[in-house]
Amino acid sequence: MPLDKGLKDFFWNYGYLTIDSLLSAEILSSLLYQLAPIWVSKNAPKGILNFEIQDWKLKNGKNRLQDLWTVIPEVRELAINSYILNILEFLFDDKPRPFQTLNFPVGTQQSVHSDALHFNSKPFGKMCGVWIALEDIEPSSGPLFYYPKSHLLPELSEGLLGFMPVSDNYSKVIEYWEEQIEINKYERTQAILKKGQVIIWHGNLLHGGMPRNDSFTTRHSQVTHYYFGDAKPWRQMESLNEIQYFEPNWIPIAAR
Ligand SMILES: O=C(O)CCC(=O)C(=O)O
């Protein structure tokens, strides 16, 4: 895929970009092969960050593992894939810094949200997510959905909302987003991707997971988050009295 201005304009106009990745089929298959016994046994792999809590959650119905990159090389390889990193650098004109991977065996059914609320940046807008289909995505499996152009909404603030966008007010933030979707006539779009396809979303793009109409269909996917350049990470949901900056567990990138 040529990295041209049209691609960049599309991303900044719509807030996302779908790419036919050059990810190696062997890596994807090898990753699925390693993940299978984990999802079946519901044993988090030893050595993963926050093993105890993740293992407990997995055994108690949470279908996701965070930061598997710490124990499965293929997860890290996808997170630091040079093809993806080059596109990100081209889109943001800055060096991408990967952090936090999430692996899901099934649809998340997450309600609409932006990543910026969870992982904000100073300056605003220097963060994105990259979602990789590890298998062909079936419409009944609860695909990822997103609202093109919603990344153009302003940064959340007390001045904008009339309340602080912190954890206690999360349901009110969701109401605000739902109102904005109506007002701006944003159209929900589903990511029915093929194995190896990738979607990049801007950190302020509204997205979530569709309901799973078929609870037997898997929906293996991996998400990695990225900050750019020297943007400072902060957690808006925890920033009641002052900005809560934090240092992510950065995923090391070998020299490119
Ligand atoms: O994969 C999905 O269904 C949603 C993922 C998501 O919302 C996220 O990682 O922020």
The ligand as a Gaussian input file, in Angstrom:
#p B3LYP/6-31G(d) Opt

LIG

0 1
 O      -12.678000      -5.385000      19.888000
 C      -13.663000      -4.817000      20.321000
 O      -14.805000      -5.309000      20.270000
 C      -13.526000      -3.482000      20.996000
 C      -12.119000      -3.200000      21.416000
 C      -12.015000      -1.893000      22.089000
 O      -12.970000      -1.181000      22.192000
 C      -10.757000      -1.412000      22.624000
 O       -9.782000      -2.167000      22.697000
 O      -10.701000      -0.221000      23.017000

